[in-house]
Amino acid sequence: MGEASTRGRRASRTVGAAPAAESKAPDPAPEPLWTLFRVVFALSALSWGGLALMAQLEMHYVARERRFTQVQYSDFVALAWMTPGAVGYNVAVQVGYALRGRIGACIAGIAAVLPFFSTMTALATFYHASFIHALATPGLIDHFAAVLAVLIGITWYRQTRALVREPLEWAAALVACVVLLTVHGTASFVLLLTGSFAAGWLASPARGGKLGVSLGVTDKLIVLVVLALIALFAVPLPPDYAARLLWPRLAGAGMTLFGGGFSALPVLRALFETPAVGVTAREFTLAFALSPVSPGPLLNVVPFLGYLVHGLPGAIVATCSLFVPSAILIVFTRRHLHRLEENARFEHGMRVLRASTTAFLLTAVVHIVEHVPRAPAQLVTAAFALLCLVRLKLPVYAIYAIVAAVYGGARTLGY
């Protein structure tokens, strides 16, 4: 996460030193809405993971169509990392907003979500079919969970190396790990992120300076709604009330997911894996295990989980609850956050906050390992996944296919 943001800033400095004619391109010409939808939909359907979508959007709109300069696109990426939600989705919404304003942001957001929404909803629809039951056998799910734990562990290692450097950042990451592993409840997520940012703000060597942001009536209303959703997510509620308010609480949870992806696992678990909601631990693990089969970011599990709760309406409402507020917020921050970044204390607070989010990944690994048998077969699967991901650079869905084929062959031979 930090590497992309850093690259964006470096690119800005490098090109900024060039002549004005090279560093600043005219605003991109309006693109037909149907073309925008078709391009983003096709790129999203062929992108496994948010980073893949970001790379494809850059290839099309920067290298091929030259709609944006590299500096402009780097600003999109940097802002996407600093805003909660799925990073690739955040970039797609910004591209749509830059090309066609608010309607373009809406079209690009729908196009980015539709491929994985369709795939994951289809998988959830046929959840009780025989081939899904074959994927959902306890033994195979344990092997899939081992692969998932390795994948999240590698992601945690890379993010920690990129984001955690200074003593305060290491302290924030360590405290976050302890809190997430010992304190259970949605309030801990919000308090942890708020405390991390506050610690970075107060410890910043910079002093003074004003946050030069003026908000209109609509902007203030957006801020109030976001704060209300976060508060609803954070406040402990009786199980029955929490289940009835699941969707607005999911929207509030989306406002705490910096980095998205695997960091969402403990947050979504706290919302869905409860007796009142009805999603079991095995169904929850299956959703994340099937996630790499579908295009899109790791947050593509949300339609699957929503379908398990309330069928097709649940899949639609769950997807809207998580992604619509994110789209609104990224448009809001696109107008204001670039000015906030100029404040040194704000940037220092964001750096500490990003460091603390690495704990979400480590916590996800711990929770998965707790439910996976420490048998030799699972250890071999984990070692195989590590080899494939680190050395062979195989895509995750290929690893799942190999593991499923070997498991099915072993079962057929009676092992």
Secondary structure, DSSP 8 states (H G I E B T S, - for coil): -HHHHHHHHHHHHHHHTS-HHHH---------HHHHHHHHHHHHHT-BSHHHHHHHHHIIIIIIS--S-HHHHHHHHHHHHHSSS-HHHHHHHHHHHHHHHHHHHHHHHHHHHHHHHHHHHHHHHTTTSHHHHHHT-HHHHHHHHHHHHHHHHHHHHHHHHHH--SHHHHHHHHHHHHHHHH--SHHHHHHHHHHHHHHHHHH-S-----------HHHHHHHHHHHHHHHHHHS---HHHHHHTHHHHHHHHHTT-SS-GGGGHHHHHHHHSSTTT---HHHHHHHHHHGGGSSB-GGGHHHHHHHHHHHHHHHHHHHHHHHHHHHHHHHHHHHHHHHHTTSHHHHHHHHHHHHHHHHHHHHHHHHHHHTS---HHHHHHHHHHHHIIIII---HHHHHHHHHHHHHHHHHTT-
